[in-house]
Amino acid sequence: MPVRVETYERLDEAARALASSRTARFLGGGTLIMRAVNAGDQSFDTIIRARDANWSAIRAEGDGFVIGAGVTMAAVVASRDLVFLAPVARSVGGPAIRNMATIGGNLFAASPYGDFAAALLALGATVNLAGSSGRGIPIDDFLRDRERHATSLVQSVSVPRPRDASAFRFVKVSRVKPKGISLMSIAALLPQMGGRLQGARIAYGAMAPTPIRVTAVERALEGQSLDIATIERAAAVATEGIDPPTDALASSWYRREVAGVHLKRLLSAERR
Ligand SMILES: Cc1cc2nc3c(=O)[nH]c(=O)nc-3n(C[C@H](O)[C@H](O)[C@H](O)COP(=O)(O)OP(=O)(O)OC[C@H]3O[C@@H](n4cnc5c(N)ncnc54)[C@H](O)[C@@H]3O)c2cc1C
C-alpha cells in the first residue's frame, strides 16, 4: 500500500492533520516508523512531518529545560545544558540511531525500547502537546494513557534540572555491549534534605509495556538516609507489583531475578 507524506511548516498545522486521521502517523527521526513502512505495516497510510524549528530547540525555563520533541539523542549528548541526560541519550542504539532518534519518538517506542522515556519519568517531566493551550501533561499520566495520545503531536518535554549531579542516576542493563537493547533500564532521582531522601522517583524501562514508576522502592527510600540497610530494603522490593515481560532478550523470571541486583548497584554508586 502506498504511503502519503504530508509536510507542514508549523507544528499546530501538523497537529491538526494528525488529530483528524486515525491512519496517519507523525514522523520523528523515523528509526521505528520507517522500519514499519519497510516492513509493509498496514496500520497507517499517511506520514505527517513538520519543518518547524521550535520542534528541535532546547531552552532553559524556570528550574529546568524545555526540550523540543524533535531533539535527537546526539543533540542531547552534545548539549552543555543537558549533561545530566547525556549518559541516557548515549545509551540509545549506536551512532547512526542516535543521529536520528528523537526524544518525542522515544515516548512512543514500545518496550523494550524507551530508555530515555524512563529517565524522563524518574525526573518528573511534563509532556507538552502541539496545538494545546492547556498545561502540559505529567509524564506519568501521559505514559499510562499512551494509546489515547496516539493522534496527539508531542511538541516538547519540560524537564526539571536535578538539584545536584549525584541526585540523578541511570543504568541500562543489556547483554550486548555497547549497543544492546535493554533487558531493563533504571532511572533514579534521589533528592536529599539533611541527609534524608525526599521525593525519590524510581523508574524502570523494559519491565512493562511502557516505562513505569517503582512505587514500592520509592516508599522504601522515602525519608531514609541512603545507607546499606536502606538500599537492601529497597532492593528487596525491586519487583513488587511488577510483572516483567518475556521477550527475545530475557524471560520475565530473569528480569525479576536481576532487577534487585542492578537497583542495588545503582543506589550504591555513591558509596563505591
Ligand atoms: C537498531 C535500533 C536500535 C535501537 N536502540 C534503542 C535503544 O537502545 N533504546 C531505545 O530506547 N530505543 C532504541 N531504539 C528505538 C528508537 O530508535 C528510539 O526509541 C527512538 O527514540 C525513536 O524515536 P524516532 O524519532 O526515531 O521515532 P519515529 O520512528 O519517528 O516514531 C516512532 C513512533 O513515535 C511517533 N512519534 C514520533 N515523534 C512524535 C511526536 N513528536 N509526537 C507524536 N508522535 C510521535 C511516531 O508516529 C511513531 O508512531 C532502537 C531502534 C533501532 C532501529
The ligand as an SDF file (V2000), in Angstrom:
LIG
                    3D

 53 58  0  0  0  0  0  0  0  0999 V2000
   18.8640   -0.6170   15.6780 C   0  0  0  0  0  0  0  0  0  0  0  0
   17.9810    0.1090   16.6720 C   0  0  0  0  0  0  0  0  0  0  0  0
   18.4460    0.2600   17.9770 C   0  0  0  0  0  0  0  0  0  0  0  0
   17.6550    0.9270   18.9210 C   0  0  0  0  0  0  0  0  0  0  0  0
   18.1080    1.0640   20.1960 N   0  0  0  0  0  0  0  0  0  0  0  0
   17.3430    1.6790   21.1210 C   0  0  0  0  0  0  0  0  0  0  0  0
   17.7930    1.8030   22.4670 C   0  0  0  0  0  0  0  0  0  0  0  0
   18.8760    1.3750   22.8420 O   0  0  0  0  0  0  0  0  0  0  0  0
   16.9640    2.4270   23.3580 N   0  0  0  0  0  0  0  0  0  0  0  0
   15.7450    2.9290   22.9970 C   0  0  0  0  0  0  0  0  0  0  0  0
   15.0460    3.4930   23.8440 O   0  0  0  0  0  0  0  0  0  0  0  0
   15.3050    2.8290   21.7330 N   0  0  0  0  0  0  0  0  0  0  0  0
   16.0630    2.2230   20.7940 C   0  0  0  0  0  0  0  0  0  0  0  0
   15.6170    2.1060   19.5040 N   0  0  0  0  0  0  0  0  0  0  0  0
   14.2690    2.5730   19.1790 C   0  0  0  0  0  0  0  0  0  0  0  0
   14.2170    4.0260   18.6080 C   0  0  0  0  0  0  0  0  0  0  0  0
   15.3220    4.3060   17.8000 O   0  0  0  0  0  0  0  0  0  0  0  0
   14.1630    5.0790   19.7210 C   0  0  0  0  0  0  0  0  0  0  0  0
   13.2040    4.7090   20.6890 O   0  0  0  0  0  0  0  0  0  0  0  0
   13.8500    6.4800   19.1820 C   0  0  0  0  0  0  0  0  0  0  0  0
   13.9630    7.4260   20.2300 O   0  0  0  0  0  0  0  0  0  0  0  0
   12.5080    6.5990   18.4920 C   0  0  0  0  0  0  0  0  0  0  0  0
   12.4340    7.9290   18.0130 O   0  0  0  0  0  0  0  0  0  0  0  0
   12.1980    8.2980   16.4680 P   0  0  0  0  0  0  0  0  0  0  0  0
   12.2340    9.7790   16.3960 O   0  0  0  0  0  0  0  0  0  0  0  0
   13.1220    7.5830   15.5780 O   0  0  0  0  0  0  0  0  0  0  0  0
   10.7220    7.7470   16.2920 O   0  0  0  0  0  0  0  0  0  0  0  0
    9.9160    7.5170   14.9360 P   0  0  0  0  0  0  0  0  0  0  0  0
   10.3240    6.2510   14.2950 O   0  0  0  0  0  0  0  0  0  0  0  0
    9.9300    8.7480   14.1000 O   0  0  0  0  0  0  0  0  0  0  0  0
    8.4500    7.3650   15.5560 O   0  0  0  0  0  0  0  0  0  0  0  0
    8.1390    6.3230   16.4670 C   0  0  0  0  0  0  0  0  0  0  0  0
    6.6710    6.4900   16.8740 C   0  0  0  0  0  0  0  0  0  0  0  0
    6.5020    7.6750   17.6340 O   0  0  0  0  0  0  0  0  0  0  0  0
    5.6000    8.5670   16.9850 C   0  0  0  0  0  0  0  0  0  0  0  0
    6.1570    9.9070   17.1510 N   0  0  0  0  0  0  0  0  0  0  0  0
    7.4330   10.2970   16.9400 C   0  0  0  0  0  0  0  0  0  0  0  0
    7.6000   11.5760   17.3050 N   0  0  0  0  0  0  0  0  0  0  0  0
    6.3960   12.0110   17.7370 C   0  0  0  0  0  0  0  0  0  0  0  0
    5.9070   13.2560   18.2420 C   0  0  0  0  0  0  0  0  0  0  0  0
    6.7110   14.3120   18.3960 N   0  0  0  0  0  0  0  0  0  0  0  0
    4.6010   13.3410   18.5790 N   0  0  0  0  0  0  0  0  0  0  0  0
    3.7850   12.2860   18.4450 C   0  0  0  0  0  0  0  0  0  0  0  0
    4.1820   11.0750   17.9780 N   0  0  0  0  0  0  0  0  0  0  0  0
    5.4740   10.9460   17.6360 C   0  0  0  0  0  0  0  0  0  0  0  0
    5.5700    8.1300   15.5280 C   0  0  0  0  0  0  0  0  0  0  0  0
    4.3590    8.4850   14.9130 O   0  0  0  0  0  0  0  0  0  0  0  0
    5.7270    6.6340   15.6700 C   0  0  0  0  0  0  0  0  0  0  0  0
    4.4940    6.0380   15.9700 O   0  0  0  0  0  0  0  0  0  0  0  0
   16.3930    1.4500   18.5490 C   0  0  0  0  0  0  0  0  0  0  0  0
   15.9440    1.3090   17.2170 C   0  0  0  0  0  0  0  0  0  0  0  0
   16.7300    0.6450   16.3040 C   0  0  0  0  0  0  0  0  0  0  0  0
   16.2140    0.5090   14.8900 C   0  0  0  0  0  0  0  0  0  0  0  0
  1  2  1  0
  2  3  1  0
  2 52  2  0
  3  4  2  0
  4  5  1  0
  4 50  1  0
  5  6  2  0
  6  7  1  0
  6 13  1  0
  7  8  2  0
  7  9  1  0
  9 10  1  0
 10 11  2  0
 10 12  1  0
 12 13  2  0
 13 14  1  0
 14 15  1  0
 14 50  1  0
 15 16  1  0
 16 17  1  0
 16 18  1  0
 18 19  1  0
 18 20  1  0
 20 21  1  0
 20 22  1  0
 22 23  1  0
 23 24  1  0
 24 25  2  0
 24 26  1  0
 24 27  1  0
 27 28  1  0
 28 29  2  0
 28 30  1  0
 28 31  1  0
 31 32  1  0
 32 33  1  0
 33 34  1  0
 33 48  1  0
 34 35  1  0
 35 36  1  0
 35 46  1  0
 36 37  1  0
 36 45  1  0
 37 38  2  0
 38 39  1  0
 39 40  1  0
 39 45  2  0
 40 41  1  0
 40 42  2  0
 42 43  1  0
 43 44  2  0
 44 45  1  0
 46 47  1  0
 46 48  1  0
 48 49  1  0
 50 51  2  0
 51 52  1  0
 52 53  1  0
M  END
$$$$
